[in-house]
Amino acid sequence: MTIQVIIAGFKGRMGSTALEMVRQDKELALAALLDPFATETEIDGVPVFTSKEDLIGFTADVWVDFTTPAFAYENTKFALENGFAPVVGTTGFSPEEIEALTRLSTEKKIGGLIAPNFAIGAILLTQFAAHAAKYFPDLEIIELHHDQKKDAPSGTAIKTAELISQVRTSKKQGLADEEELMEGARGAAFDGMRIHSVRLPGLVAHQEVIFGAQGEGLTIRHDSYDRSSFMSGVRLGIKEVVKREQLVYGLEQLL
């Protein structure tokens, strides 16, 4: 069975890369494309829409979303309500929103995936970091992305911190009377650890977790040099969600 795919945000960098990936996979087919900035009505016979409401009653299997954090929740909710299994790479979801979407997917018996990162190497980094944190509880997370990324910290950095906090004894790092001479110098605080966000042109997606202990240090780092690095995860997500009846958070749930 060929999986029919809708791509929301196909004009963006990730969306356009996903479009090409779907075109090249014989098990997948483009059902529709969605982007508020689209001027075309179709591309190579595939209908193009500027409003998601135009897709009510449309027939498709999977909704791939690479839009913006401002629209991600409503888009994912719309997909589930209309029978499309969402595969969402847009970040910025709150824990409450993920819980609500998971509950909705269970009611609808529709699979789905919200993934802060689709690169397999990035998923391994989060797993390795969580394992290392059992032995190196003092750490800081540095995530580096292109300067067009709107949200900070990245979803991957937050996911990494969440996984670490599950196995690490909670502790506030640094001096009790630590003082920032410039606001934000120490980064964002999460369960006593710190997360730093870098935004520069030329970067794609990078993250490192730096651990410190008496007399030694450990650094775990992953680099995505090209957006094609995310496509193996997107492809996996599309092919897996159609087999499931509940949305999951994190690509590691499907590996």
Backbone torsions as a table, in degrees:
resi	resn	phi	psi	omega
1	MET	NA	129.0	176.6
2	THR	-80.0	131.1	-179.3
3	ILE	-86.0	122.3	-179.2
4	GLN	-87.1	125.3	-170.2
5	VAL	-120.4	133.2	168.8
6	ILE	-101.1	134.4	175.7
7	ILE	-114.7	115.7	176.6
8	ALA	-96.3	130.6	-176.3
9	GLY	84.4	33.2	-174.7
10	PHE	-70.5	-11.8	178.9
11	LYS	-80.9	-19.6	-178.6
12	GLY	-76.8	175.5	-176.4
13	ARG	-65.5	-46.5	179.3
14	MET	-71.7	-40.4	-179.8
15	GLY	-62.0	-41.6	179.9
16	SER	-69.3	-33.9	176.4
17	THR	-67.8	-40.4	177.5
18	ALA	-64.7	-37.1	178.1
19	LEU	-58.1	-47.2	-179.8
20	GLU	-66.1	-36.7	178.4
21	MET	-62.4	-45.2	179.9
22	VAL	-62.7	-41.7	179.0
23	ARG	-58.5	-33.5	-173.4
24	GLN	-90.9	-6.0	-178.8
25	ASP	-101.1	121.0	-175.8
26	LYS	-69.3	-17.2	179.5
27	GLU	-88.6	-4.9	-177.7
28	LEU	-121.1	153.7	177.2
29	ALA	-144.8	143.3	177.6
30	LEU	-78.1	122.2	177.8
31	ALA	-95.0	-38.1	-178.8
32	ALA	-165.2	160.1	177.6
33	LEU	-126.2	142.8	-176.9
34	LEU	-134.5	129.8	174.4
35	ASP	-165.2	129.7	-178.3
36	PRO	-64.5	-18.0	-178.3
37	PHE	-99.0	5.2	-179.3
38	ALA	-69.5	139.4	175.1
39	THR	-109.9	-15.7	179.1
40	GLU	-79.5	157.2	172.8
41	THR	-103.4	-19.1	173.3
42	GLU	-160.2	155.9	176.8
43	ILE	-132.8	115.5	-178.9
44	ASP	51.4	41.4	177.4
45	GLY	85.3	-4.6	179.1
46	VAL	-93.6	124.8	-178.2
47	PRO	-66.1	143.0	-179.5
48	VAL	-117.3	133.0	-179.0
49	PHE	-124.3	153.6	177.3
50	THR	-108.8	-11.4	179.4
51	SER	-131.0	133.9	-178.7
52	LYS	-65.4	-26.3	179.2
53	GLU	-61.3	-25.0	177.7
54	ASP	-68.2	-12.9	-177.9
55	LEU	-97.3	3.8	174.8
56	ILE	-64.2	127.1	-178.0
57	GLY	85.9	-3.1	179.5
58	PHE	-73.8	149.3	179.8
59	THR	-101.1	119.6	176.3
60	ALA	-163.2	165.2	-177.9
61	ASP	-100.0	-43.0	-171.1
62	VAL	-130.3	141.1	175.8
63	TRP	-111.4	110.2	176.9
64	VAL	-94.8	124.4	-174.0
65	ASP	-119.0	114.1	171.5
66	PHE	-128.5	61.4	-179.1
67	THR	-97.6	-123.2	179.3
68	THR	-132.4	158.1	-179.4
69	PRO	-54.8	-30.8	-177.6
70	ALA	-64.6	-26.7	-175.6
71	PHE	-113.3	-6.6	-171.1
72	ALA	-61.0	-44.7	-177.3
73	TYR	-64.2	-50.0	-178.7
74	GLU	-63.6	-37.9	178.0
75	ASN	-63.7	-43.9	-178.8
76	THR	-66.7	-41.4	176.6
77	LYS	-61.5	-43.2	178.6
78	PHE	-60.8	-44.2	-179.5
79	ALA	-59.4	-47.9	-179.2
80	LEU	-63.7	-41.5	-178.8
81	GLU	-65.8	-23.3	-177.1
82	ASN	-108.4	14.0	171.9
83	GLY	84.2	15.1	177.7
84	PHE	-101.8	130.0	176.4
85	ALA	-76.5	116.4	-175.3
86	PRO	-81.0	138.4	169.3
87	VAL	-123.1	106.6	-165.6
88	VAL	-117.1	120.9	176.6
89	GLY	-104.6	-6.7	176.0
90	THR	-70.6	136.8	-178.0
91	THR	-104.2	-179.2	178.1
92	GLY	105.6	7.2	178.7
93	PHE	-73.6	140.6	172.0
94	SER	-85.2	159.6	176.8
95	PRO	-56.9	-35.5	179.8
96	GLU	-66.7	-38.5	178.6
97	GLU	-67.2	-41.7	178.0
98	ILE	-62.8	-41.0	178.9
99	GLU	-63.3	-42.6	-179.6
100	ALA	-65.4	-40.6	-179.9
101	LEU	-69.1	-37.5	177.9
102	THR	-64.4	-41.7	178.8
103	ARG	-63.7	-42.5	179.1
104	LEU	-63.9	-42.1	-179.7
105	SER	-63.5	-36.1	178.6
106	THR	-66.2	-41.5	178.5
107	GLU	-63.3	-39.3	-177.7
108	LYS	-85.3	-11.0	-175.7
109	LYS	55.8	48.9	179.8
110	ILE	-123.2	131.7	176.9
111	GLY	-73.4	165.9	178.4
112	GLY	-174.3	165.5	-179.5
113	LEU	-145.9	127.5	167.0
114	ILE	-112.9	117.9	-174.6
115	ALA	-125.5	116.2	175.3
116	PRO	-59.9	-26.5	-179.7
117	ASN	-151.0	136.2	-179.5
118	PHE	-102.5	-1.4	179.0
119	ALA	-78.4	127.6	-178.7
120	ILE	-59.5	-39.6	179.6
121	GLY	-62.6	-36.1	178.7
122	ALA	-68.3	-36.1	177.1
123	ILE	-65.0	-41.6	177.4
124	LEU	-62.9	-38.8	178.1
125	LEU	-57.4	-46.5	-179.2
126	THR	-62.2	-38.2	179.8
127	GLN	-68.8	-44.0	179.5
128	PHE	-63.9	-41.0	-178.6
129	ALA	-64.3	-41.3	178.7
130	ALA	-63.2	-38.3	178.5
131	HIS	-66.9	-43.9	-178.4
132	ALA	-66.3	-31.2	-176.8
133	ALA	-64.8	-20.3	176.0
134	LYS	-63.5	-29.6	-175.3
135	TYR	-108.8	-22.4	178.9
136	PHE	-126.5	83.0	-175.0
137	PRO	-74.1	-13.7	177.5
138	ASP	-94.7	118.8	-174.2
139	LEU	-156.8	161.7	171.8
140	GLU	-138.6	146.3	-178.6
141	ILE	-109.4	130.2	175.9
142	ILE	-121.0	121.0	176.4
143	GLU	-116.5	139.4	-175.3
144	LEU	-128.0	127.5	-179.1
145	HIS	-139.4	169.6	176.2
146	HIS	-62.2	159.0	-172.8
147	ASP	-80.3	5.1	175.5
148	GLN	-98.1	-1.2	178.8
149	LYS	-76.1	127.2	-171.9
150	LYS	-87.6	-32.3	-174.5
151	ASP	-97.4	146.3	176.6
152	ALA	-149.8	137.7	-2.9
153	PRO	-67.6	169.0	178.3
154	SER	-68.6	158.2	177.0
155	GLY	-61.0	-34.6	179.6
156	THR	-66.2	-40.5	179.2
157	ALA	-64.9	-41.3	178.6
158	ILE	-65.4	-43.7	178.3
159	LYS	-61.1	-41.9	178.3
160	THR	-60.8	-46.1	179.9
161	ALA	-63.4	-38.5	178.8
162	GLU	-63.3	-45.6	179.9
163	LEU	-64.0	-40.5	179.2
164	ILE	-64.2	-41.9	-176.8
165	SER	-64.9	-21.9	179.7
166	GLN	-74.2	-22.4	-176.0
167	VAL	-118.0	-12.9	-175.9
168	ARG	-98.4	135.9	173.7
169	THR	-64.7	123.5	-175.7
170	SER	-60.0	130.4	178.9
171	LYS	-154.8	145.2	176.0
172	LYS	-89.4	119.6	-178.4
173	GLN	-83.8	157.7	178.4
174	GLY	87.0	179.1	-179.2
175	LEU	-73.8	147.4	178.9
176	ALA	-63.2	-32.2	-178.6
177	ASP	-104.0	26.0	178.1
178	GLU	-55.8	139.1	-177.6
179	GLU	-129.7	128.1	174.7
180	GLU	-85.9	117.3	177.5
181	LEU	-76.3	-23.1	172.0
182	MET	-131.1	128.9	-176.0
183	GLU	-57.2	132.1	178.6
184	GLY	90.9	-2.4	-176.0
185	ALA	-60.2	-31.9	-177.4
186	ARG	-94.2	4.1	177.6
187	GLY	80.6	-174.1	-179.8
188	ALA	-82.7	142.8	-179.3
189	ALA	-93.6	134.9	175.4
190	PHE	-143.8	110.2	177.1
191	ASP	50.7	38.7	176.9
192	GLY	89.8	-17.2	177.0
193	MET	-94.9	172.7	-177.5
194	ARG	-121.8	142.8	177.1
195	ILE	-121.4	129.2	-179.4
196	HIS	-116.2	136.7	-179.4
197	SER	-115.3	129.8	177.2
198	VAL	-114.9	135.1	178.2
199	ARG	-130.3	112.3	-177.4
200	LEU	-143.4	145.1	172.9
201	PRO	-64.5	146.9	180.0
202	GLY	97.3	-22.3	177.4
203	LEU	-83.5	158.3	172.4
204	VAL	-113.8	-81.6	177.2
205	ALA	-151.4	123.6	-174.7
206	HIS	-145.3	148.3	176.6
207	GLN	-153.1	142.1	172.0
208	GLU	-136.9	147.4	175.2
209	VAL	-116.7	120.9	-176.8
210	ILE	-105.9	120.7	179.4
211	PHE	-106.3	142.1	177.3
212	GLY	-129.3	139.5	176.0
213	ALA	-145.2	172.6	-177.8
214	GLN	-59.4	113.6	174.8
215	GLY	78.7	4.4	179.8
216	GLU	-156.0	163.6	178.2
217	GLY	-143.9	160.0	178.6
218	LEU	-141.2	132.2	177.2
219	THR	-124.2	128.1	175.2
220	ILE	-115.2	126.6	-173.8
221	ARG	-137.5	145.2	172.8
222	HIS	-131.4	142.2	179.3
223	ASP	-128.9	129.1	167.2
224	SER	-104.0	112.8	-177.9
225	TYR	-89.2	-16.4	-178.1
226	ASP	-150.0	147.6	-177.8
227	ARG	-65.8	-14.9	175.7
228	SER	-63.5	-20.6	179.9
229	SER	-64.1	-21.8	-178.6
230	PHE	-86.8	-13.3	-168.8
231	MET	-73.3	-27.3	176.7
232	SER	-64.0	-37.3	178.2
233	GLY	-71.8	-38.6	178.0
234	VAL	-64.2	-44.7	179.0
235	ARG	-60.5	-45.8	178.1
236	LEU	-59.4	-45.4	-179.4
237	GLY	-59.8	-45.8	-179.9
238	ILE	-59.1	-44.7	-174.9
239	LYS	-76.6	-20.8	-178.8
240	GLU	-90.5	-37.9	-173.7
241	VAL	-64.8	-28.1	-179.6
242	VAL	-70.7	-13.7	179.4
243	LYS	-94.2	-4.8	-170.0
244	ARG	-115.9	170.9	-177.7
245	GLU	-128.1	19.7	177.4
246	GLN	-155.1	143.2	177.2
247	LEU	-74.4	142.2	175.3
248	VAL	-123.9	156.8	-179.7
249	TYR	-111.5	113.7	179.3
250	GLY	107.8	127.4	-179.3
251	LEU	-61.9	-27.3	-179.5
252	GLU	-60.0	-22.1	179.0
253	GLN	-68.4	-18.5	-178.3
254	LEU	-105.5	-7.0	-176.4
255	LEU	-82.1	NA	NA
